Amino acid sequence: MTLIRPCPTCQKDVDIKSATARPFCSERCRLIDLGAWAEENYKIPTQANNNEPFNPHD
């Protein structure tokens, strides 16, 4: 049974079971996504607590 999902980067159909860079269609798309995380293009939303001072070491 094949499991087809879109590549998160380029939206090309990917057979998840046989893809070596899953969930991406290729190593190139995997590296594009990694670079976007490294450049902080993606952010995980959090609720800011404005009552506490920012501490970058937390």
FENKAZI-V202030 format. One record per backbone hydrogen bond with DSSP energy under -0.5 kcal/mol. CO is the residue of the C=O (numbers start at 1). NH is the residue of the N-H. If there is no record, write none. Layout:
CO | NH
CO | NH
//
This chain:
2 | 4
3 | 16
5 | 14
7 | 11
12 | 7
14 | 5
14 | 16
15 | 18
15 | 19
19 | 22
21 | 24
26 | 30
27 | 31
28 | 32
29 | 33
30 | 34
31 | 35
32 | 36
33 | 37
34 | 38
35 | 39
36 | 41
36 | 42
37 | 40
43 | 45
46 | 48
48 | 50
49 | 52
55 | 58
//
